[in-house]
């Protein structure tokens, strides 16, 4: 299989044209602030409707797990909603749970035979995960997935909203 390219860019994930954008959701799947709010606002009500159907079937989404819906009005065809780890000191399984977010999102995208996906910096906003540690976990989780799995994905984009995250990801990826 062709090599998968890992990219980083600064911007608003709701504007990015990829097969799937990942949403940093919460376990209710009913929306919230931050990137979750931006995705639901830009993508429109079809996304929430599908989230409600998923809730009716499986009762929400656990930390580290992921589910997929339409992208509604977004340039992306799908949204993969994953629930990040709430930071509480770092010794409560946060790194493993955050890595699961990336792993499970990539697994779902691969099962759907998607070619491109973009990730926000999951957990580094309202959930309070320190940005340097979150960036390390994110890049390592993506690399581990690519090492261990065949995937349809050709492009994986880290979309950083702020300059601090951009710098962190560039530093890690260029090493
Ligand atoms: N595009 C890309 N990244 C963004 C955007 C955007 N439009 N808006 C914010 N970010 P957060 P969390 C960045 O708080 O920490 C919600 O209420 C932001 O700068 O969105 O995982 C959910 O419903 C930060 O780097 O998500 C949950 O309750 C990153 O996205 C809770 O927040 C993640 O920040 C999840 O908290």
py3Dmol code that shows the C-alpha trace and the ligand (Angstrom):
import py3Dmol

protein = """\
ATOM      1  CA  UNK A   1       0.000   0.000   0.000  1.00  0.00           C
ATOM      2  CA  UNK A   2       1.205   3.561  -0.757  1.00  0.00           C
ATOM      3  CA  UNK A   3       2.721   5.477   2.106  1.00  0.00           C
ATOM      4  CA  UNK A   4       0.380   7.618   4.181  1.00  0.00           C
ATOM      5  CA  UNK A   5       1.363  11.271   4.472  1.00  0.00           C
ATOM      6  CA  UNK A   6       1.068  12.977   7.853  1.00  0.00           C
ATOM      7  CA  UNK A   7       0.592  16.758   7.603  1.00  0.00           C
ATOM      8  CA  UNK A   8       0.089  19.634   9.968  1.00  0.00           C
ATOM      9  CA  UNK A   9      -1.650  22.910   9.254  1.00  0.00           C
ATOM     10  CA  UNK A  10      -3.129  25.791  11.185  1.00  0.00           C
ATOM     11  CA  UNK A  11      -6.773  26.599  10.664  1.00  0.00           C
ATOM     12  CA  UNK A  12     -10.438  25.908  11.269  1.00  0.00           C
ATOM     13  CA  UNK A  13     -11.253  22.236  10.848  1.00  0.00           C
ATOM     14  CA  UNK A  14     -14.780  23.000   9.628  1.00  0.00           C
ATOM     15  CA  UNK A  15     -13.256  24.447   6.446  1.00  0.00           C
ATOM     16  CA  UNK A  16     -11.016  21.512   5.565  1.00  0.00           C
ATOM     17  CA  UNK A  17     -11.914  19.329   2.604  1.00  0.00           C
ATOM     18  CA  UNK A  18     -11.102  15.760   3.587  1.00  0.00           C
ATOM     19  CA  UNK A  19     -13.194  12.596   3.624  1.00  0.00           C
ATOM     20  CA  UNK A  20     -13.686  12.844   7.388  1.00  0.00           C
ATOM     21  CA  UNK A  21     -13.035  15.421  10.073  1.00  0.00           C
ATOM     22  CA  UNK A  22     -12.734  14.253  13.648  1.00  0.00           C
ATOM     23  CA  UNK A  23     -14.764  15.981  16.334  1.00  0.00           C
ATOM     24  CA  UNK A  24     -13.614  16.336  19.949  1.00  0.00           C
ATOM     25  CA  UNK A  25     -17.031  15.471  21.334  1.00  0.00           C
ATOM     26  CA  UNK A  26     -18.319  14.464  24.760  1.00  0.00           C
ATOM     27  CA  UNK A  27     -19.974  11.216  25.774  1.00  0.00           C
ATOM     28  CA  UNK A  28     -23.486  12.621  25.314  1.00  0.00           C
ATOM     29  CA  UNK A  29     -22.809  13.201  21.579  1.00  0.00           C
ATOM     30  CA  UNK A  30     -25.238  16.109  21.803  1.00  0.00           C
ATOM     31  CA  UNK A  31     -22.769  18.888  21.063  1.00  0.00           C
ATOM     32  CA  UNK A  32     -20.942  21.385  23.201  1.00  0.00           C
ATOM     33  CA  UNK A  33     -18.427  24.222  22.947  1.00  0.00           C
ATOM     34  CA  UNK A  34     -15.035  24.413  21.263  1.00  0.00           C
ATOM     35  CA  UNK A  35     -14.523  22.478  18.078  1.00  0.00           C
ATOM     36  CA  UNK A  36     -17.658  20.418  18.783  1.00  0.00           C
ATOM     37  CA  UNK A  37     -19.802  23.553  18.726  1.00  0.00           C
ATOM     38  CA  UNK A  38     -18.085  24.806  15.575  1.00  0.00           C
ATOM     39  CA  UNK A  39     -18.639  21.504  13.738  1.00  0.00           C
ATOM     40  CA  UNK A  40     -22.331  21.319  14.625  1.00  0.00           C
ATOM     41  CA  UNK A  41     -22.869  24.982  13.714  1.00  0.00           C
ATOM     42  CA  UNK A  42     -21.148  24.673  10.351  1.00  0.00           C
ATOM     43  CA  UNK A  43     -22.418  21.173   9.551  1.00  0.00           C
ATOM     44  CA  UNK A  44     -26.066  21.760  10.406  1.00  0.00           C
ATOM     45  CA  UNK A  45     -28.790  19.662  12.045  1.00  0.00           C
ATOM     46  CA  UNK A  46     -28.273  16.398  10.147  1.00  0.00           C
ATOM     47  CA  UNK A  47     -25.185  15.685  12.240  1.00  0.00           C
ATOM     48  CA  UNK A  48     -27.074  16.054  15.527  1.00  0.00           C
ATOM     49  CA  UNK A  49     -29.916  13.937  14.203  1.00  0.00           C
ATOM     50  CA  UNK A  50     -27.534  11.054  13.486  1.00  0.00           C
ATOM     51  CA  UNK A  51     -25.879  11.532  16.873  1.00  0.00           C
ATOM     52  CA  UNK A  52     -29.292  11.165  18.499  1.00  0.00           C
ATOM     53  CA  UNK A  53     -29.896   7.933  16.588  1.00  0.00           C
ATOM     54  CA  UNK A  54     -26.554   6.568  17.763  1.00  0.00           C
ATOM     55  CA  UNK A  55     -27.444   7.528  21.341  1.00  0.00           C
ATOM     56  CA  UNK A  56     -30.756   5.722  21.020  1.00  0.00           C
ATOM     57  CA  UNK A  57     -28.920   2.596  19.848  1.00  0.00           C
ATOM     58  CA  UNK A  58     -25.872   2.550  22.138  1.00  0.00           C
ATOM     59  CA  UNK A  59     -26.438   5.236  24.769  1.00  0.00           C
ATOM     60  CA  UNK A  60     -23.684   7.709  23.877  1.00  0.00           C
ATOM     61  CA  UNK A  61     -19.961   7.207  23.415  1.00  0.00           C
ATOM     62  CA  UNK A  62     -17.351   6.276  26.013  1.00  0.00           C
ATOM     63  CA  UNK A  63     -14.027   8.078  26.452  1.00  0.00           C
ATOM     64  CA  UNK A  64     -11.577   6.951  23.785  1.00  0.00           C
ATOM     65  CA  UNK A  65     -14.289   5.473  21.588  1.00  0.00           C
ATOM     66  CA  UNK A  66     -15.537   6.920  18.292  1.00  0.00           C
ATOM     67  CA  UNK A  67     -18.650   6.958  16.101  1.00  0.00           C
ATOM     68  CA  UNK A  68     -19.262   8.223  12.579  1.00  0.00           C
ATOM     69  CA  UNK A  69     -21.996  10.436  11.133  1.00  0.00           C
ATOM     70  CA  UNK A  70     -22.611  12.432   8.009  1.00  0.00           C
ATOM     71  CA  UNK A  71     -20.670  15.658   7.576  1.00  0.00           C
ATOM     72  CA  UNK A  72     -23.894  17.480   6.793  1.00  0.00           C
ATOM     73  CA  UNK A  73     -23.060  20.817   5.181  1.00  0.00           C
ATOM     74  CA  UNK A  74     -19.337  20.569   5.883  1.00  0.00           C
ATOM     75  CA  UNK A  75     -16.848  20.189   3.029  1.00  0.00           C
ATOM     76  CA  UNK A  76     -15.988  16.843   4.654  1.00  0.00           C
ATOM     77  CA  UNK A  77     -18.270  13.928   3.845  1.00  0.00           C
ATOM     78  CA  UNK A  78     -18.191  12.470   7.353  1.00  0.00           C
ATOM     79  CA  UNK A  79     -17.624  13.485  10.950  1.00  0.00           C
ATOM     80  CA  UNK A  80     -15.998  10.979  13.279  1.00  0.00           C
ATOM     81  CA  UNK A  81     -16.933  11.907  16.833  1.00  0.00           C
ATOM     82  CA  UNK A  82     -14.527  10.798  19.521  1.00  0.00           C
ATOM     83  CA  UNK A  83     -14.502  11.536  23.227  1.00  0.00           C
ATOM     84  CA  UNK A  84     -11.198  12.804  24.564  1.00  0.00           C
ATOM     85  CA  UNK A  85      -9.746  12.251  28.003  1.00  0.00           C
ATOM     86  CA  UNK A  86     -10.398  14.854  30.673  1.00  0.00           C
ATOM     87  CA  UNK A  87      -7.014  15.766  32.167  1.00  0.00           C
ATOM     88  CA  UNK A  88      -6.791  14.962  35.857  1.00  0.00           C
ATOM     89  CA  UNK A  89      -3.077  14.909  36.573  1.00  0.00           C
ATOM     90  CA  UNK A  90      -1.964  12.368  33.995  1.00  0.00           C
ATOM     91  CA  UNK A  91      -1.956   9.222  36.167  1.00  0.00           C
ATOM     92  CA  UNK A  92      -5.516   8.232  35.526  1.00  0.00           C
ATOM     93  CA  UNK A  93      -5.080   6.592  32.163  1.00  0.00           C
ATOM     94  CA  UNK A  94      -5.288   9.850  30.219  1.00  0.00           C
ATOM     95  CA  UNK A  95      -2.514   9.011  27.698  1.00  0.00           C
ATOM     96  CA  UNK A  96      -4.000   5.613  26.856  1.00  0.00           C
ATOM     97  CA  UNK A  97      -7.511   7.030  26.560  1.00  0.00           C
ATOM     98  CA  UNK A  98      -6.334   9.874  24.331  1.00  0.00           C
ATOM     99  CA  UNK A  99      -4.357   7.446  22.147  1.00  0.00           C
ATOM    100  CA  UNK A 100      -7.532   5.351  21.818  1.00  0.00           C
ATOM    101  CA  UNK A 101      -9.309   8.386  20.313  1.00  0.00           C
ATOM    102  CA  UNK A 102      -6.807   8.531  17.467  1.00  0.00           C
ATOM    103  CA  UNK A 103      -6.660   4.767  17.044  1.00  0.00           C
ATOM    104  CA  UNK A 104     -10.425   4.267  16.949  1.00  0.00           C
ATOM    105  CA  UNK A 105     -10.981   7.218  14.601  1.00  0.00           C
ATOM    106  CA  UNK A 106      -8.383   5.830  12.191  1.00  0.00           C
ATOM    107  CA  UNK A 107      -9.901   2.361  12.489  1.00  0.00           C
ATOM    108  CA  UNK A 108     -13.374   3.630  11.566  1.00  0.00           C
ATOM    109  CA  UNK A 109     -12.000   5.699   8.660  1.00  0.00           C
ATOM    110  CA  UNK A 110     -10.127   2.663   7.381  1.00  0.00           C
ATOM    111  CA  UNK A 111     -13.194   0.426   7.703  1.00  0.00           C
ATOM    112  CA  UNK A 112     -15.047   2.952   5.542  1.00  0.00           C
ATOM    113  CA  UNK A 113     -12.173   2.926   3.036  1.00  0.00           C
ATOM    114  CA  UNK A 114     -11.640   6.676   3.423  1.00  0.00           C
ATOM    115  CA  UNK A 115      -8.582   8.338   1.928  1.00  0.00           C
ATOM    116  CA  UNK A 116      -8.157  11.438   4.063  1.00  0.00           C
ATOM    117  CA  UNK A 117      -8.892  12.492   7.631  1.00  0.00           C
ATOM    118  CA  UNK A 118      -8.174  15.541   9.751  1.00  0.00           C
ATOM    119  CA  UNK A 119      -7.832  15.708  13.523  1.00  0.00           C
ATOM    120  CA  UNK A 120      -8.191  18.661  15.872  1.00  0.00           C
ATOM    121  CA  UNK A 121      -5.968  18.718  18.976  1.00  0.00           C
ATOM    122  CA  UNK A 122      -8.321  16.517  20.977  1.00  0.00           C
ATOM    123  CA  UNK A 123      -8.611  17.205  24.735  1.00  0.00           C
ATOM    124  CA  UNK A 124      -6.382  20.313  24.695  1.00  0.00           C
ATOM    125  CA  UNK A 125      -9.201  22.824  25.104  1.00  0.00           C
ATOM    126  CA  UNK A 126     -12.006  22.445  27.611  1.00  0.00           C
ATOM    127  CA  UNK A 127     -10.673  19.024  28.747  1.00  0.00           C
ATOM    128  CA  UNK A 128      -7.421  20.655  29.879  1.00  0.00           C
ATOM    129  CA  UNK A 129      -4.859  18.162  28.560  1.00  0.00           C
ATOM    130  CA  UNK A 130      -1.427  19.841  28.431  1.00  0.00           C
ATOM    131  CA  UNK A 131      -0.670  20.602  24.791  1.00  0.00           C
ATOM    132  CA  UNK A 132       2.902  19.228  24.620  1.00  0.00           C
ATOM    133  CA  UNK A 133       1.907  15.864  26.077  1.00  0.00           C
ATOM    134  CA  UNK A 134      -1.246  15.665  23.949  1.00  0.00           C
ATOM    135  CA  UNK A 135       0.752  16.333  20.781  1.00  0.00           C
ATOM    136  CA  UNK A 136       3.214  13.547  21.627  1.00  0.00           C
ATOM    137  CA  UNK A 137       0.379  11.114  22.260  1.00  0.00           C
ATOM    138  CA  UNK A 138      -1.409  12.112  19.054  1.00  0.00           C
ATOM    139  CA  UNK A 139       1.598  11.705  16.760  1.00  0.00           C
ATOM    140  CA  UNK A 140       2.691   8.455  18.407  1.00  0.00           C
ATOM    141  CA  UNK A 141      -0.820   6.995  18.196  1.00  0.00           C
ATOM    142  CA  UNK A 142      -1.044   7.794  14.496  1.00  0.00           C
ATOM    143  CA  UNK A 143       2.396   6.320  13.798  1.00  0.00           C
ATOM    144  CA  UNK A 144       1.557   3.194  15.794  1.00  0.00           C
ATOM    145  CA  UNK A 145      -1.662   2.756  13.867  1.00  0.00           C
ATOM    146  CA  UNK A 146       0.126   3.060  10.532  1.00  0.00           C
ATOM    147  CA  UNK A 147       2.761   0.571  11.642  1.00  0.00           C
ATOM    148  CA  UNK A 148       0.225  -2.026  12.749  1.00  0.00           C
ATOM    149  CA  UNK A 149      -2.564  -1.673  10.194  1.00  0.00           C
ATOM    150  CA  UNK A 150      -3.181  -1.642   6.487  1.00  0.00           C
ATOM    151  CA  UNK A 151      -5.202   1.450   5.729  1.00  0.00           C
ATOM    152  CA  UNK A 152      -6.952   3.116   2.837  1.00  0.00           C
ATOM    153  CA  UNK A 153      -5.859   6.477   4.273  1.00  0.00           C
ATOM    154  CA  UNK A 154      -3.397   8.416   2.140  1.00  0.00           C
ATOM    155  CA  UNK A 155      -3.475  11.678   4.092  1.00  0.00           C
ATOM    156  CA  UNK A 156      -3.741  12.378   7.804  1.00  0.00           C
ATOM    157  CA  UNK A 157      -3.886  16.069   8.708  1.00  0.00           C
ATOM    158  CA  UNK A 158      -3.432  17.559  12.177  1.00  0.00           C
ATOM    159  CA  UNK A 159      -5.370  20.814  12.128  1.00  0.00           C
ATOM    160  CA  UNK A 160      -4.118  23.172  14.809  1.00  0.00           C
ATOM    161  CA  UNK A 161      -6.323  26.070  15.801  1.00  0.00           C
ATOM    162  CA  UNK A 162      -3.592  27.922  17.639  1.00  0.00           C
ATOM    163  CA  UNK A 163       0.026  28.747  16.863  1.00  0.00           C
ATOM    164  CA  UNK A 164       1.294  26.997  19.983  1.00  0.00           C
ATOM    165  CA  UNK A 165      -0.050  23.634  18.847  1.00  0.00           C
ATOM    166  CA  UNK A 166       1.198  24.226  15.313  1.00  0.00           C
ATOM    167  CA  UNK A 167       4.709  24.729  16.641  1.00  0.00           C
ATOM    168  CA  UNK A 168       4.517  21.655  18.837  1.00  0.00           C
ATOM    169  CA  UNK A 169       3.352  19.400  15.995  1.00  0.00           C
ATOM    170  CA  UNK A 170       5.897  20.792  13.558  1.00  0.00           C
ATOM    171  CA  UNK A 171       8.600  20.149  16.124  1.00  0.00           C
ATOM    172  CA  UNK A 172       7.563  16.539  16.676  1.00  0.00           C
ATOM    173  CA  UNK A 173       6.907  15.691  13.028  1.00  0.00           C
ATOM    174  CA  UNK A 174      10.127  17.231  11.763  1.00  0.00           C
ATOM    175  CA  UNK A 175      12.225  15.172  14.125  1.00  0.00           C
TER     176      UNK A 175
END
"""
ligand_1 = """\
36
LIG
N -11.042 24.013 14.280
C -9.975 23.352 14.774
N -9.682 23.298 16.090
C -10.498 23.960 16.939
C -11.627 24.683 16.504
C -11.891 24.697 15.101
N -12.940 25.344 14.580
N -12.228 25.236 17.592
C -11.486 24.880 18.665
N -10.443 24.119 18.279
P -12.077 21.642 22.647
P -11.717 19.180 24.243
C -9.371 23.500 19.078
O -12.308 22.448 23.869
O -10.617 19.824 25.013
C -16.732 20.485 23.995
O -17.659 21.213 24.752
C -9.056 24.087 20.430
O -8.238 25.229 20.303
O -12.931 21.864 21.478
O -11.501 17.798 23.708
C -17.137 19.031 23.856
O -18.522 18.882 23.729
C -8.315 22.926 21.089
O -6.942 22.932 20.686
O -12.184 20.047 22.966
C -16.618 18.437 25.126
O -17.505 18.627 26.193
C -8.971 21.694 20.477
O -9.747 22.169 19.377
C -15.350 19.212 25.377
O -15.503 20.446 24.697
C -9.853 20.935 21.409
O -10.555 21.838 22.246
C -14.153 18.523 24.791
O -12.988 19.195 25.182
"""
view = py3Dmol.view(width=600, height=400)
view.addModel(protein, "pdb")
view.setStyle({"model": 0}, {"cartoon": {"style": "trace"}})
view.addModel(ligand_1, "xyz")
view.setStyle({"model": 1}, {"stick": {}})
view.zoomTo()
view.show()
